[in-house]
């Protein structure tokens, strides 16, 4: 049971780090977009849009993986309880 708790805590830490990375990428992308608009540089603006979209997709993918992991953990707990 202790190993399951440790794995859950480690998974939550990893998920939090992944979310922070994706939010950071979206913020940087937003700043690049603004910089491209202010300087009139379409390449910088497009790169900012790209980074914002990649950060958003990264965050969506992480949410989906977290949901899958949570479902699997719940199923494992149920099967362990049924065995007892």
N, C-alpha and C positions, 0 to 999 in steps of 0.2 A: 504494500500500500504506500509506503514511503517513496518508493521509486516512481510511482504514478504521480505523486504530488510534486516531486522534483522535476519530472518531465513536463508537467503542466506549467510549473513556474518558469522553466526554461523556454517553453514554447511561447508563453505570454511575453517574456522579455524579447524574444526574437521577433514576434509580431509587432511589438511596440517599436523596435528599432526599424523594422521594415516600413512601418507607417511614417515614422519621422523622416526617413530617407526620401520617401515619395513626396511628402509635404515640402521638404527642402527643395526637391527638384522643381516642384510646381512654383515655389516662391522665386527661385532663381530664374525660371522661365518667365515669370511675370515681370521681373526686373529687366530681363533682356528685351522683352517686348517693349516696355516703356523706353528703355535706352534706344532701341531701334527707331521708335516713333519720334523721340526727341531729336535724334541726330539725322533722321531721314534715311537711315540705313535699312533697306528692306531685308537684307540678309540676316542682320542681327534680330530684327523683328520676327522673321520666319523661324529662326533658331529658337527664340523665346517661346513661340507658339508650340513648336515641336516639343521642347522640354516640358512645357505645361501639360501637354497631352500625354506624354510618356509617363510623367508623374501621376497623372490621374488614372491611367491604365494600370500602372504598377499598384496603386492603392486598391483599385477594384479587384485585381487578381489576388492580392494579399487577403482581402476580406473574404473572397470565395474560398481560398485555401484554409483560412482560419475556421470558416463554417464547416468545411469537410473534416478538419482535424477534431473539432468539437463534437461532431456527430459520431466519428469513430471512437472517441474517448467515451462518449455516453453509451455506445453499444458495448464497448469492452466492460464498462462498469456493470451494465445490466447482465451480461453473460457471466461475469464473476459472481454476482449476487445469486444468480440462478443455480450456479454450481455449488454454492454453499448450502 
